């Protein structure tokens, strides 16, 4: 049986390693922290969540729900850890990030087929036919490994910015000015909502757009020793994670239709929707800290403290962590990857997680789940069968491997990526919710059949 290496101890790496081991294969899991850390991580723990603590919606028949349902049926180890460390978050699955990480660490530590090596990997031996490598080193892959990947793929790396939301001490929130609610009353009312009047919103917007931003650091730039096409010389923000100050500059109401959208959040004190709202989501099981949903930013810390304290209820907020924007790296998947996440030119090397072009915690874990199953099949001399196109997992893999290469950007799971219903059925069923239900039903049937194949 071939040896299996998994590089990266974030989300995709541990999930891949655990699945490899569950198929009876020995695996070595490499993680460079603490020998070498990154600019975003604070610990050397497995599965550290550096941005928000949400794994998205659990609303039945939504695209994130479908992805998680498929993962649960495939015995996703990290999703089980997330379920076991969940905190109240309305219709979303959010976790106590410390508890979640500890559970993943225990799973890795307890498994007799997993060997952990704490060192930086700087080379990939594509010529060794007896070794299968799953590269899941994440969006902040170290420059030597990025250069090695560049050598293997021959395609330029792309860079965008990802986000870290601010966190406030719960005891410093003025509860007389805020209210608990879930949008459209979906799930339980677990979010704290900070309501704005029009005048408060206008003042906040003015301060936000004039606040001083952090100068770009050297590590946030595309590494100069890695060849880049002309169009990629200047790093660009990922549209799904724009800093709030950049969103605000695109129009005076852009925030009100984005992260500060008040629709469906009736204030019980007025019986109406506020003009705008900032939502706070519980960070841990103790409920002693909350993060500002969608409030990633690139402002200096002093400016963050000044501007964010203009949010009603946060006038005396104690910030446990300020927001940040950091550079992410990912491969041009349509050019270099197959549907089974193998490098086209070097099929013994698989790419998983955000490095492969998926975006989001759940999507990264799902990618690791698939890569682990594919790697185990290869190690056992079997040909891996890609996840069915009709499924959420298959649709996500199809997107990253079949998109237009020139304008490729990472993606979260959405219904736009799933196969639509047949035209005749679409015409017959006008209700979107019913169409989504049928799509999910078909997807889960196909997923079950695929799992049965091993």
Buried (B, 14 or more C-beta within 10 A) or exposed (E): EBBBBBBBBBBBBBBBBBBBBBBEBBBBBBBBBEEEEBEBBEEBBBBBBBBBBBBBBBBEBBBBBBBBBBBEEBEBBBBBBBBEBBBBBBBBBBBBBBBBBBBBBEBBEEBEBBBBEBEBBEEBEBEEEEBBBBBBBBBBBBBBBBBBBBEBBEBBBBBBBBBBBBBBBBEBBEEEBBBBBBBEEBBEBBBBBBBBEEEBBBEBBBBBBEBEBBEEEEEBEBBEEBEBEEEBEEBEBBEBBBBBBBBBBEEEEBBBEBBBBBEEBBBEEEEEBBBBBBBBBBBBBEEEBBBBBBBBBBBBEEBBBBBBBBBBBBEEBBBBBBBBBBBBBBBBBBBBBBBBBBBEEBEBBBBBBBBBBBBBBBBBBBBBBBBBBBBBBBBEEEEBBBBBBBBBBBBBBBBBBEBEEEEBBBBBBBBEBBBEBEEEEEEEBEEEEEBBBBBBEBBBEBBEEBBEEE
